[in-house]
Amino acid sequence: MSASDAMTPILFSVPFRAPAAPGNLAAVIASDHVHGDGPFTKSASAKLVELTGSPSVLLTTSGTAALEMAVRLLGIGEGDEVIVPSFTFSSGAASIVAAGGVPVFVDIEGDSGNVDPAQVEAAITPKTKAISVMHYGGVPADMDAIMAISRKHNIPVIEDNAHGLAVKSRFGALGTIGSVAIQSFHDTKNVHCGEGGAVLINDATLTEPAEIMREKGTNRSKFLRGQVDKYTWVDWGSSYLPSELNAAVLDAQLDAFEGIQERRFQIWNTYAAELSQWAMDLGGSVMNPAEGEHAAHVFFVLMPNQEVRDALLEHLRAHGVIGTFHYVPLHSSPAGQKYGRTVGSMEKTDSFAGRLARLPLWPGMTVEQVAYVIETVKAFRP
Ligand SMILES: *Cc1c(COP(=O)(O)O)cnc(C)c1O
């Protein structure tokens, strides 16, 4: 394949089309049960319980909505602090601010992009009410160290597992370790329904409060199960449940999960095998998780500095390959500075964010497209 064949650029991400989705959607529309909590919601939730190993999974309208629920379920309110890595998606901090809390940004460790437990412990104050951890690329953060800190200080943990659906790690299954965890089904994620998410409840005392919060603060779920004879407003809540249309698409995607992951891992493994030496020759590296402990959600390379990284992305774009950086560190974002507090050095976060480039990775990529990306990357000279 030559650059001219790539006149239509190789996009960074293309949403997967699940074969069963159109049929599922037609069935929802014909059924007249289009609002939430119908058969597809039940089916998709049961599949997620199976895939994640979490005892209780509630679908939400987005990963962001799930984060808002997680923060509220842990009782975070006015002035409460939640420790969160600066290197994460904005919703990781915005969800804390939405509840009146203060995100306290800490640094990451090494070259994984995951939070540094020592920095977490150093940021604890009497106001700390939760620790929020994100598994970057589905590579587990050091959950043994995080949970030891959690137990020592009696502070609950939220796992933002938007990248790591169904990853099994030496620390346990991702999304089952903290009190609450979240998944995202945005169409850039491995499994999607356009916009959607789920909250995973691992602390049984939060199961009923979560049900109520998701149903506008009412006990409607109990009513539907016949456990109360009328339903009413009982606590703080909002409308966090997705319609059956979203659940129908998600259910079809979950049916295809194994095939999606197989193809993503093929591409990921090809990149890793073909590009490790190239990256080393430039004084950089490629993503290097422990065997199998990731979700093939992202494949990133780390360049020696930001100038070289920017030049690489420019080179790729000029040759019809759309690579991209990732998060602008939240401690330096306008809202992060307005609402948050930063503890300790952010050196590793700034360095990692500045050197990182992600390559196209989606199940529909052809063998030729993957080969062309590799060839184009290897042709880069700083
Ligand atoms: C995508 C993502 C979210 C938010 O998910 P939405 O469904 O888009 O609201 C949160 N955290 C991380 C790490 C993400 O990648």
PDBQT file of the ligand as one rigid body, heavy atoms in Angstrom, charges set to zero:
ROOT
HETATM    1  C1  LIG A 401     -14.241   7.819  28.068  1.00  0.00    +0.000 C 
HETATM    2  C2  LIG A 401     -13.790   8.027  29.461  1.00  0.00    +0.000 A 
HETATM    3  C3  LIG A 401     -14.642   8.518  30.466  1.00  0.00    +0.000 A 
HETATM    4  C4  LIG A 401     -16.001   9.091  30.207  1.00  0.00    +0.000 C 
HETATM    5  O1  LIG A 401     -16.855   8.320  29.547  1.00  0.00    +0.000 OA
HETATM    6  P1  LIG A 401     -18.103   8.954  28.737  1.00  0.00    +0.000 P 
HETATM    7  O2  LIG A 401     -18.918   7.728  28.509  1.00  0.00    +0.000 OA
HETATM    8  O3  LIG A 401     -17.572   9.556  27.488  1.00  0.00    +0.000 OA
HETATM    9  O4  LIG A 401     -18.797   9.921  29.612  1.00  0.00    +0.000 OA
HETATM   10  C5  LIG A 401     -14.177   8.597  31.759  1.00  0.00    +0.000 A 
HETATM   11  N1  LIG A 401     -12.928   8.227  32.064  1.00  0.00    +0.000 NA
HETATM   12  C6  LIG A 401     -12.071   7.778  31.134  1.00  0.00    +0.000 A 
HETATM   13  C7  LIG A 401     -10.711   7.364  31.547  1.00  0.00    +0.000 C 
HETATM   14  C8  LIG A 401     -12.467   7.679  29.802  1.00  0.00    +0.000 A 
HETATM   15  O5  LIG A 401     -11.595   7.261  28.885  1.00  0.00    +0.000 OA
ENDROOT
TORSDOF 0
